[in-house]
Amino acid sequence: MINEIISMNGYGIYVWAAFSFTLISFVVLYTVIKIQLVKEKNKFDIKYLTLTSDKRQTVRTQKTYKGILVSNLVSKI
């Protein structure tokens, strides 16, 4: 029974190779994106933490930065 599933009437090599390639590609893509996200988050944190308190207050009122700050607190990828 398991041999039939694995061999798939002779097409198993192609099916499992394609499945493996796709799975590996998704894992690599996820890893690369996660690494880039962490780098960008660190850059943002460094820039944000070096601001004076007046500039931080200005940044907090801006819509774009408000979204970034909220997503940094919530995001746990």
PDB file as gemmi writes it, atoms N, CA and C in Angstrom:
CRYST1    1.000    1.000    1.000  90.00  90.00  90.00 P 1                      
ATOM      1  N   MET A   1       0.820  -1.196   0.000  1.00  0.00           N  
ATOM      2  CA  MET A   1       0.000   0.000   0.000  1.00  0.00           C  
ATOM      3  C   MET A   1       0.866   1.263   0.000  1.00  0.00           C  
ATOM      4  N   ILE A   2       1.839   1.318   0.889  1.00  0.00           N  
ATOM      5  CA  ILE A   2       2.700   2.507   0.947  1.00  0.00           C  
ATOM      6  C   ILE A   2       3.573   2.584  -0.301  1.00  0.00           C  
ATOM      7  N   ASN A   3       4.023   1.448  -0.792  1.00  0.00           N  
ATOM      8  CA  ASN A   3       4.826   1.457  -2.018  1.00  0.00           C  
ATOM      9  C   ASN A   3       4.026   1.999  -3.195  1.00  0.00           C  
ATOM     10  N   GLU A   4       2.740   1.696  -3.242  1.00  0.00           N  
ATOM     11  CA  GLU A   4       1.897   2.221  -4.320  1.00  0.00           C  
ATOM     12  C   GLU A   4       1.758   3.735  -4.222  1.00  0.00           C  
ATOM     13  N   ILE A   5       1.620   4.238  -3.006  1.00  0.00           N  
ATOM     14  CA  ILE A   5       1.518   5.686  -2.817  1.00  0.00           C  
ATOM     15  C   ILE A   5       2.826   6.362  -3.208  1.00  0.00           C  
ATOM     16  N   ILE A   6       3.926   5.780  -2.821  1.00  0.00           N  
ATOM     17  CA  ILE A   6       5.227   6.375  -3.133  1.00  0.00           C  
ATOM     18  C   ILE A   6       5.535   6.290  -4.622  1.00  0.00           C  
ATOM     19  N   SER A   7       5.267   5.155  -5.243  1.00  0.00           N  
ATOM     20  CA  SER A   7       5.606   4.988  -6.659  1.00  0.00           C  
ATOM     21  C   SER A   7       4.607   5.667  -7.588  1.00  0.00           C  
ATOM     22  N   MET A   8       3.336   5.743  -7.231  1.00  0.00           N  
ATOM     23  CA  MET A   8       2.289   6.396  -8.027  1.00  0.00           C  
ATOM     24  C   MET A   8       2.316   5.947  -9.483  1.00  0.00           C  
ATOM     25  N   ASN A   9       2.326   4.645  -9.686  1.00  0.00           N  
ATOM     26  CA  ASN A   9       2.315   4.058 -11.033  1.00  0.00           C  
ATOM     27  C   ASN A   9       3.472   4.543 -11.899  1.00  0.00           C  
ATOM     28  N   GLY A  10       4.617   4.747 -11.297  1.00  0.00           N  
ATOM     29  CA  GLY A  10       5.803   5.160 -12.053  1.00  0.00           C  
ATOM     30  C   GLY A  10       6.032   6.658 -12.080  1.00  0.00           C  
ATOM     31  N   TYR A  11       5.072   7.432 -11.648  1.00  0.00           N  
ATOM     32  CA  TYR A  11       5.207   8.886 -11.651  1.00  0.00           C  
ATOM     33  C   TYR A  11       5.654   9.449 -10.309  1.00  0.00           C  
ATOM     34  N   GLY A  12       5.887   8.608  -9.359  1.00  0.00           N  
ATOM     35  CA  GLY A  12       6.240   9.041  -8.011  1.00  0.00           C  
ATOM     36  C   GLY A  12       7.502   9.867  -7.946  1.00  0.00           C  
ATOM     37  N   ILE A  13       8.481   9.500  -8.751  1.00  0.00           N  
ATOM     38  CA  ILE A  13       9.749  10.244  -8.740  1.00  0.00           C  
ATOM     39  C   ILE A  13       9.512  11.701  -9.108  1.00  0.00           C  
ATOM     40  N   TYR A  14       8.706  11.937 -10.132  1.00  0.00           N  
ATOM     41  CA  TYR A  14       8.453  13.305 -10.578  1.00  0.00           C  
ATOM     42  C   TYR A  14       7.582  14.065  -9.569  1.00  0.00           C  
ATOM     43  N   VAL A  15       6.577  13.387  -9.062  1.00  0.00           N  
ATOM     44  CA  VAL A  15       5.661  14.038  -8.117  1.00  0.00           C  
ATOM     45  C   VAL A  15       6.387  14.391  -6.826  1.00  0.00           C  
ATOM     46  N   TRP A  16       7.115  13.460  -6.268  1.00  0.00           N  
ATOM     47  CA  TRP A  16       7.803  13.719  -5.009  1.00  0.00           C  
ATOM     48  C   TRP A  16       8.955  14.707  -5.178  1.00  0.00           C  
ATOM     49  N   ALA A  17       9.600  14.688  -6.336  1.00  0.00           N  
ATOM     50  CA  ALA A  17      10.659  15.668  -6.602  1.00  0.00           C  
ATOM     51  C   ALA A  17      10.064  17.080  -6.673  1.00  0.00           C  
ATOM     52  N   ALA A  18       8.933  17.222  -7.360  1.00  0.00           N  
ATOM     53  CA  ALA A  18       8.284  18.524  -7.458  1.00  0.00           C  
ATOM     54  C   ALA A  18       7.783  18.982  -6.095  1.00  0.00           C  
ATOM     55  N   PHE A  19       7.202  18.069  -5.337  1.00  0.00           N  
ATOM     56  CA  PHE A  19       6.723  18.403  -3.997  1.00  0.00           C  
ATOM     57  C   PHE A  19       7.883  18.842  -3.104  1.00  0.00           C  
ATOM     58  N   SER A  20       8.987  18.114  -3.145  1.00  0.00           N  
ATOM     59  CA  SER A  20      10.159  18.455  -2.330  1.00  0.00           C  
ATOM     60  C   SER A  20      10.735  19.808  -2.728  1.00  0.00           C  
ATOM     61  N   PHE A  21      10.844  20.037  -4.041  1.00  0.00           N  
ATOM     62  CA  PHE A  21      11.368  21.307  -4.528  1.00  0.00           C  
ATOM     63  C   PHE A  21      10.500  22.470  -4.053  1.00  0.00           C  
ATOM     64  N   THR A  22       9.187  22.316  -4.138  1.00  0.00           N  
ATOM     65  CA  THR A  22       8.268  23.365  -3.715  1.00  0.00           C  
ATOM     66  C   THR A  22       8.375  23.617  -2.219  1.00  0.00           C  
ATOM     67  N   LEU A  23       8.395  22.563  -1.449  1.00  0.00           N  
ATOM     68  CA  LEU A  23       8.488  22.705  -0.001  1.00  0.00           C  
ATOM     69  C   LEU A  23       9.798  23.388   0.408  1.00  0.00           C  
ATOM     70  N   ILE A  24      10.900  22.971  -0.191  1.00  0.00           N  
ATOM     71  CA  ILE A  24      12.205  23.577   0.113  1.00  0.00           C  
ATOM     72  C   ILE A  24      12.218  25.047  -0.301  1.00  0.00           C  
ATOM     73  N   SER A  25      11.622  25.358  -1.455  1.00  0.00           N  
ATOM     74  CA  SER A  25      11.567  26.747  -1.921  1.00  0.00           C  
ATOM     75  C   SER A  25      10.787  27.619  -0.949  1.00  0.00           C  
ATOM     76  N   PHE A  26       9.652  27.119  -0.461  1.00  0.00           N  
ATOM     77  CA  PHE A  26       8.860  27.883   0.491  1.00  0.00           C  
ATOM     78  C   PHE A  26       9.617  28.111   1.794  1.00  0.00           C  
ATOM     79  N   VAL A  27      10.312  27.113   2.257  1.00  0.00           N  
ATOM     80  CA  VAL A  27      11.073  27.248   3.502  1.00  0.00           C  
ATOM     81  C   VAL A  27      12.192  28.272   3.336  1.00  0.00           C  
ATOM     82  N   VAL A  28      12.899  28.214   2.225  1.00  0.00           N  
ATOM     83  CA  VAL A  28      13.986  29.162   1.970  1.00  0.00           C  
ATOM     84  C   VAL A  28      13.426  30.574   1.834  1.00  0.00           C  
ATOM     85  N   LEU A  29      12.328  30.727   1.108  1.00  0.00           N  
ATOM     86  CA  LEU A  29      11.716  32.036   0.932  1.00  0.00           C  
ATOM     87  C   LEU A  29      11.262  32.615   2.269  1.00  0.00           C  
ATOM     88  N   TYR A  30      10.626  31.819   3.092  1.00  0.00           N  
ATOM     89  CA  TYR A  30      10.186  32.265   4.415  1.00  0.00           C  
ATOM     90  C   TYR A  30      11.390  32.704   5.256  1.00  0.00           C  
ATOM     91  N   THR A  31      12.459  31.926   5.222  1.00  0.00           N  
ATOM     92  CA  THR A  31      13.649  32.243   6.013  1.00  0.00           C  
ATOM     93  C   THR A  31      14.281  33.554   5.563  1.00  0.00           C  
ATOM     94  N   VAL A  32      14.403  33.748   4.254  1.00  0.00           N  
ATOM     95  CA  VAL A  32      15.003  34.970   3.724  1.00  0.00           C  
ATOM     96  C   VAL A  32      14.156  36.184   4.097  1.00  0.00           C  
ATOM     97  N   ILE A  33      12.851  36.072   3.959  1.00  0.00           N  
ATOM     98  CA  ILE A  33      11.976  37.190   4.295  1.00  0.00           C  
ATOM     99  C   ILE A  33      12.020  37.494   5.789  1.00  0.00           C  
ATOM    100  N   LYS A  34      12.068  36.476   6.608  1.00  0.00           N  
ATOM    101  CA  LYS A  34      12.138  36.689   8.066  1.00  0.00           C  
ATOM    102  C   LYS A  34      13.438  37.397   8.440  1.00  0.00           C  
ATOM    103  N   ILE A  35      14.544  36.985   7.833  1.00  0.00           N  
ATOM    104  CA  ILE A  35      15.836  37.623   8.114  1.00  0.00           C  
ATOM    105  C   ILE A  35      15.803  39.090   7.692  1.00  0.00           C  
ATOM    106  N   GLN A  36      15.234  39.377   6.511  1.00  0.00           N  
ATOM    107  CA  GLN A  36      15.144  40.762   6.055  1.00  0.00           C  
ATOM    108  C   GLN A  36      14.241  41.589   6.955  1.00  0.00           C  
ATOM    109  N   LEU A  37      13.154  41.007   7.414  1.00  0.00           N  
ATOM    110  CA  LEU A  37      12.246  41.716   8.318  1.00  0.00           C  
ATOM    111  C   LEU A  37      12.937  42.076   9.626  1.00  0.00           C  
ATOM    112  N   VAL A  38      13.699  41.152  10.158  1.00  0.00           N  
ATOM    113  CA  VAL A  38      14.415  41.413  11.406  1.00  0.00           C  
ATOM    114  C   VAL A  38      15.447  42.522  11.203  1.00  0.00           C  
ATOM    115  N   LYS A  39      16.157  42.501  10.076  1.00  0.00           N  
ATOM    116  CA  LYS A  39      17.145  43.547   9.799  1.00  0.00           C  
ATOM    117  C   LYS A  39      16.482  44.912   9.696  1.00  0.00           C  
ATOM    118  N   GLU A  40      15.360  44.986   8.967  1.00  0.00           N  
ATOM    119  CA  GLU A  40      14.661  46.261   8.814  1.00  0.00           C  
ATOM    120  C   GLU A  40      14.088  46.743  10.140  1.00  0.00           C  
ATOM    121  N   LYS A  41      13.589  45.823  10.950  1.00  0.00           N  
ATOM    122  CA  LYS A  41      13.063  46.190  12.268  1.00  0.00           C  
ATOM    123  C   LYS A  41      14.178  46.748  13.135  1.00  0.00           C  
ATOM    124  N   ASN A  42      15.352  46.135  13.086  1.00  0.00           N  
ATOM    125  CA  ASN A  42      16.494  46.624  13.864  1.00  0.00           C  
ATOM    126  C   ASN A  42      16.920  48.010  13.399  1.00  0.00           C  
ATOM    127  N   LYS A  43      16.921  48.236  12.074  1.00  0.00           N  
ATOM    128  CA  LYS A  43      17.263  49.559  11.550  1.00  0.00           C  
ATOM    129  C   LYS A  43      16.272  50.599  12.049  1.00  0.00           C  
ATOM    130  N   PHE A  44      14.989  50.245  11.981  1.00  0.00           N  
ATOM    131  CA  PHE A  44      13.960  51.171  12.440  1.00  0.00           C  
ATOM    132  C   PHE A  44      14.112  51.458  13.922  1.00  0.00           C  
ATOM    133  N   ASP A  45      14.345  50.425  14.710  1.00  0.00           N  
ATOM    134  CA  ASP A  45      14.503  50.616  16.160  1.00  0.00           C  
ATOM    135  C   ASP A  45      15.688  51.514  16.473  1.00  0.00           C  
ATOM    136  N   ILE A  46      16.792  51.320  15.767  1.00  0.00           N  
ATOM    137  CA  ILE A  46      17.984  52.146  16.004  1.00  0.00           C  
ATOM    138  C   ILE A  46      17.688  53.608  15.673  1.00  0.00           C  
ATOM    139  N   LYS A  47      17.030  53.848  14.520  1.00  0.00           N  
ATOM    140  CA  LYS A  47      16.709  55.226  14.152  1.00  0.00           C  
ATOM    141  C   LYS A  47      15.714  55.843  15.122  1.00  0.00           C  
ATOM    142  N   TYR A  48      14.726  55.071  15.529  1.00  0.00           N  
ATOM    143  CA  TYR A  48      13.685  55.594  16.420  1.00  0.00           C  
ATOM    144  C   TYR A  48      14.245  55.887  17.809  1.00  0.00           C  
ATOM    145  N   LEU A  49      15.111  55.033  18.299  1.00  0.00           N  
ATOM    146  CA  LEU A  49      15.642  55.215  19.653  1.00  0.00           C  
ATOM    147  C   LEU A  49      16.632  56.364  19.752  1.00  0.00           C  
ATOM    148  N   THR A  50      17.219  56.785  18.627  1.00  0.00           N  
ATOM    149  CA  THR A  50      18.181  57.886  18.661  1.00  0.00           C  
ATOM    150  C   THR A  50      17.508  59.252  18.557  1.00  0.00           C  
ATOM    151  N   LEU A  51      16.186  59.288  18.377  1.00  0.00           N  
ATOM    152  CA  LEU A  51      15.485  60.561  18.271  1.00  0.00           C  
ATOM    153  C   LEU A  51      15.341  61.219  19.644  1.00  0.00           C  
ATOM    154  N   THR A  52      15.264  62.534  19.632  1.00  0.00           N  
ATOM    155  CA  THR A  52      14.993  63.253  20.871  1.00  0.00           C  
ATOM    156  C   THR A  52      13.522  63.077  21.239  1.00  0.00           C  
ATOM    157  N   SER A  53      13.171  63.451  22.449  1.00  0.00           N  
ATOM    158  CA  SER A  53      11.788  63.246  22.902  1.00  0.00           C  
ATOM    159  C   SER A  53      10.801  64.087  22.102  1.00  0.00           C  
ATOM    160  N   ASP A  54      11.201  65.278  21.660  1.00  0.00           N  
ATOM    161  CA  ASP A  54      10.309  66.113  20.844  1.00  0.00           C  
ATOM    162  C   ASP A  54      10.039  65.451  19.492  1.00  0.00           C  
ATOM    163  N   LYS A  55      11.090  64.929  18.895  1.00  0.00           N  
ATOM    164  CA  LYS A  55      10.929  64.270  17.596  1.00  0.00           C  
ATOM    165  C   LYS A  55      10.140  62.969  17.740  1.00  0.00           C  
ATOM    166  N   ARG A  56      10.317  62.268  18.838  1.00  0.00           N  
ATOM    167  CA  ARG A  56       9.539  61.044  19.065  1.00  0.00           C  
ATOM    168  C   ARG A  56       8.051  61.357  19.148  1.00  0.00           C  
ATOM    169  N   GLN A  57       7.727  62.446  19.828  1.00  0.00           N  
ATOM    170  CA  GLN A  57       6.320  62.838  19.948  1.00  0.00           C  
ATOM    171  C   GLN A  57       5.753  63.177  18.571  1.00  0.00           C  
ATOM    172  N   THR A  58       6.535  63.835  17.728  1.00  0.00           N  
ATOM    173  CA  THR A  58       6.097  64.148  16.372  1.00  0.00           C  
ATOM    174  C   THR A  58       5.893  62.872  15.569  1.00  0.00           C  
ATOM    175  N   VAL A  59       6.795  61.934  15.721  1.00  0.00           N  
ATOM    176  CA  VAL A  59       6.698  60.668  14.993  1.00  0.00           C  
ATOM    177  C   VAL A  59       5.458  59.897  15.434  1.00  0.00           C  
ATOM    178  N   ARG A  60       5.157  59.920  16.704  1.00  0.00           N  
ATOM    179  CA  ARG A  60       3.994  59.184  17.216  1.00  0.00           C  
ATOM    180  C   ARG A  60       2.690  59.696  16.640  1.00  0.00           C  
ATOM    181  N   THR A  61       2.651  60.973  16.267  1.00  0.00           N  
ATOM    182  CA  THR A  61       1.424  61.538  15.720  1.00  0.00           C  
ATOM    183  C   THR A  61       1.254  61.228  14.233  1.00  0.00           C  
ATOM    184  N   GLN A  62       2.323  60.848  13.550  1.00  0.00           N  
ATOM    185  CA  GLN A  62       2.232  60.550  12.114  1.00  0.00           C  
ATOM    186  C   GLN A  62       1.607  59.184  11.894  1.00  0.00           C  
ATOM    187  N   LYS A  63       0.718  59.109  10.914  1.00  0.00           N  
ATOM    188  CA  LYS A  63      -0.059  57.901  10.675  1.00  0.00           C  
ATOM    189  C   LYS A  63       0.828  56.725  10.270  1.00  0.00           C  
ATOM    190  N   THR A  64       1.788  56.941   9.390  1.00  0.00           N  
ATOM    191  CA  THR A  64       2.644  55.856   8.904  1.00  0.00           C  
ATOM    192  C   THR A  64       3.464  55.255  10.030  1.00  0.00           C  
ATOM    193  N   TYR A  65       4.105  56.086  10.787  1.00  0.00           N  
ATOM    194  CA  TYR A  65       4.941  55.587  11.872  1.00  0.00           C  
ATOM    195  C   TYR A  65       4.114  54.963  12.986  1.00  0.00           C  
ATOM    196  N   LYS A  66       2.915  55.492  13.197  1.00  0.00           N  
ATOM    197  CA  LYS A  66       2.030  54.910  14.209  1.00  0.00           C  
ATOM    198  C   LYS A  66       1.723  53.456  13.854  1.00  0.00           C  
ATOM    199  N   GLY A  67       1.469  53.189  12.565  1.00  0.00           N  
ATOM    200  CA  GLY A  67       1.219  51.816  12.122  1.00  0.00           C  
ATOM    201  C   GLY A  67       2.432  50.931  12.301  1.00  0.00           C  
ATOM    202  N   ILE A  68       3.613  51.469  12.037  1.00  0.00           N  
ATOM    203  CA  ILE A  68       4.845  50.692  12.188  1.00  0.00           C  
ATOM    204  C   ILE A  68       5.084  50.369  13.653  1.00  0.00           C  
ATOM    205  N   LEU A  69       4.901  51.362  14.513  1.00  0.00           N  
ATOM    206  CA  LEU A  69       5.132  51.140  15.941  1.00  0.00           C  
ATOM    207  C   LEU A  69       4.158  50.117  16.509  1.00  0.00           C  
ATOM    208  N   VAL A  70       2.908  50.179  16.119  1.00  0.00           N  
ATOM    209  CA  VAL A  70       1.919  49.224  16.609  1.00  0.00           C  
ATOM    210  C   VAL A  70       2.238  47.828  16.099  1.00  0.00           C  
ATOM    211  N   SER A  71       2.620  47.704  14.825  1.00  0.00           N  
ATOM    212  CA  SER A  71       2.917  46.376  14.287  1.00  0.00           C  
ATOM    213  C   SER A  71       4.174  45.794  14.913  1.00  0.00           C  
ATOM    214  N   ASN A  72       5.128  46.630  15.320  1.00  0.00           N  
ATOM    215  CA  ASN A  72       6.320  46.119  15.988  1.00  0.00           C  
ATOM    216  C   ASN A  72       5.986  45.547  17.345  1.00  0.00           C  
ATOM    217  N   LEU A  73       5.018  46.119  18.013  1.00  0.00           N  
ATOM    218  CA  LEU A  73       4.626  45.610  19.325  1.00  0.00           C  
ATOM    219  C   LEU A  73       3.829  44.322  19.223  1.00  0.00           C  
ATOM    220  N   VAL A  74       3.064  44.154  18.154  1.00  0.00           N  
ATOM    221  CA  VAL A  74       2.173  43.009  18.002  1.00  0.00           C  
ATOM    222  C   VAL A  74       2.852  41.860  17.268  1.00  0.00           C  
ATOM    223  N   SER A  75       3.686  42.150  16.288  1.00  0.00           N  
ATOM    224  CA  SER A  75       4.252  41.137  15.399  1.00  0.00           C  
ATOM    225  C   SER A  75       5.222  40.220  16.133  1.00  0.00           C  
ATOM    226  N   LYS A  76       4.987  38.938  16.053  1.00  0.00           N  
ATOM    227  CA  LYS A  76       5.865  37.930  16.651  1.00  0.00           C  
ATOM    228  C   LYS A  76       6.138  36.821  15.640  1.00  0.00           C  
ATOM    229  N   ILE A  77       6.619  37.195  14.464  1.00  0.00           N  
ATOM    230  CA  ILE A  77       6.868  36.203  13.398  1.00  0.00           C  
ATOM    231  C   ILE A  77       7.990  35.294  13.785  1.00  0.00           C  
TER     232      ILE A  77                                                      
END                                                                             
